[in-house]
Every structure is written in C-alpha cells, then in structure tokens.
Amino acid sequence: MLLSEATRRYDLDGISIRQGIQPAGQSPSWVPCANSLVLHTARPVTLQCSANGKSYMRRVIPGDIHILPRETQVRFEFSGPSELVVLAFDHASLEAVCHDLGQNGSLRLTFQFSLRDGQISSLIHALQEELRAGCVTGEFYIRQLAATLIRYIASRYSNQSAAGATFSPGGLPPNRLRFVIEHIHQHLSTRLLSKDLASLVQMSPQHFANLFRKSTGRAPHEYVVYERIEEAKRLLAESTMPLMDVSFEAGFANQSHFGDSFRHATGTTPKKYRQCFECFQPPDKTNRKAS
C-alpha cells in the first residue's frame, strides 16, 4: 500500500487521511479494501501503474490525482520520491453519499489515473491545512470537509456519474495544460509572466489567461503565487534553510514580498509556520551542547 509510514495521519470513523513521502521504487501489488484518493503535492516523478491488468505510465506533477476504487488490484512504481496525500474511505461512507444523492442501486467509483480536478485539490488542501493547524476547529469540520469531498467524487467519478471529462470543459486542452503546469513547477525560482506562459502554447495572453482560469480556477499569476507558497511551505517544514533563502528558492523577489504573500495566503508568518514543524526536524548536531 502507499504511505505505509506516513508522517501525518488522521483517522475518523471509516475515513483515514495520510500525508508523507512515498519512496522511489515499486510498491507491492495490493487490493485496497477501501476506496482511495491519491493526490501528488510535490516532486514530479515518472509513475508506472498497473490496475486490474491494464498498464499506465505518465510523468506526474503536483496536482495530479488518482482514484482507486476498493477491490481494484493495483501496483505503482515511482521513479523518485513523491509527496502524497492519501484519503481512504470505506464503502459505508460511499453508501451514505449514495443515499444523500437520491441514487438507487450500487454506487461504485471508477478508476482514474492522473486526472486534474481543481475542486478535489481545493478540498484536500483545506483538509491538509486543518490537519497542519492541529484541527483547531474541531472534528466536525474535518468530517464535513471529508463528506463534501466524497460526495463530489461520487457525483463525478462513479458508475452513476454523467460527467466523464477529467478536465474542465472549455479550458486548455489537457496536453497544453499539463505542459504549462509542468513548466511552472520546474521554473518556480525564475520570473514567470503570463505572456511568457501563453507563448509556450502559442496563444495570445488574454485567450490563454481565460482558458487557464477555466481549467484551474485561478488566473495564471494567481496559480504561480499559489504554487510558490506551497513550495515555501514544503521548504519551511522539511528544512532549516534560512527564510531569505526560502523566499528566493520559492521564486519571490525579496523576503518582504515573501512575508506579505505568505501571511496573506496562510494567516501566519513563515517563522511561525516553521515552528509548527520543528518537532519533526532532526536536531542540528553542530549546535548541540556538550554533555
């Protein structure tokens, strides 16, 4: 299974949320007993997947999602480490959604490999932030977020769903969207202008911006800032890199701009955000006092 040694885990009745880094290599073939949703949050990798005898391979990037229905025989092979969030929920949770949606008969999710869905990503990121904050708003809010996510997945990616598209209609073609998003992730530390992104896919800046917003729910510059904040969060949580270096590595012009943008996006400062993760970081041996 994925994330057998998750760095963070939260369990509710019938629902499990795990977050961590999946190491490179091949995972054992397994048949999940619960429906699972997998979101890549960092570190692009080449991923090979076998599901019920069919093979898939793709260069996956942050934001890519896999939906694994229960009783699907599946195996993954990662070319490198990948940061994942895995949400698993039992069939009783799905049946409750079926009842809420007024659907008759057995509701089954359909296998999805490497799809992009802004609504799923937004809900999972909301769950992540709540878990990082220590569930300060209480268990009820977590349950509501999880239930909303399950309901959305069931309405779009099940045997009773009318929606078969994995990309928002009217937006950028999937291959162009993937190309632009991968370019953004590979060049976060450089200057990324909307007109330059548009030129990558040979579109006018205005036309590109309109289609990009339809596909992602964000304007190009908003998406770039969002991804820079996410990269900064990762660096703050996983390293002891000075704040100035974090700001430049994530692509901000200066530390002041980084601090203002981070505070606006998260409601806290980079320094306070890092303090939440200090207990997870290995001690700095060079600064230890002699016993």
Number of C-alpha atoms within 10 A of each C-alpha: 13 19 19 10 13 16 11 14 16 13 12 12 9 13 18 17 22 21 22 19 20 19 16 15 13 14 17 12 13 15 17 16 14 22 23 21 22 22 25 22 24 21 17 22 20 14 21 17 18 16 19 12 10 8 12 12 14 12 15 23 23 21 21 21 24 17 22 23 24 20 13 19 15 21 20 22 18 20 16 14 15 22 19 23 26 22 25 25 24 16 17 11 18 23 17 14 21 20 12 10 12 8 13 9 9 10 19 19 21 19 17 16 19 21 16 24 18 17 14 19 20 14 15 22 15 15 22 19 12 18 17 14 12 11 16 10 10 10 11 10 14 19 15 11 16 24 18 15 21 21 18 15 20 22 20 17 20 17 13 18 15 10 10 9 12 15 18 19 11 11 18 23 14 14 9 14 19 17 13 18 21 16 14 20 18 13 13 19 17 14 12 17 12 16 15 14 22 19 12 12 15 11 14 14 16 12 11 22 22 17 21 25 17 18 22 21 18 17 17 26 14 12 17 21 20 16 21 25 23 17 23 24 18 17 20 23 19 15 14 14 13 11 18 14 15 22 26 18 18 23 23 24 14 12 15 12 12 25 19 14 19 23 15 11 14 13 11 13 16 23 12 10 19 19 12 14 14 15 9 11 11 10 10 8 7 6 7 8 6 4 3
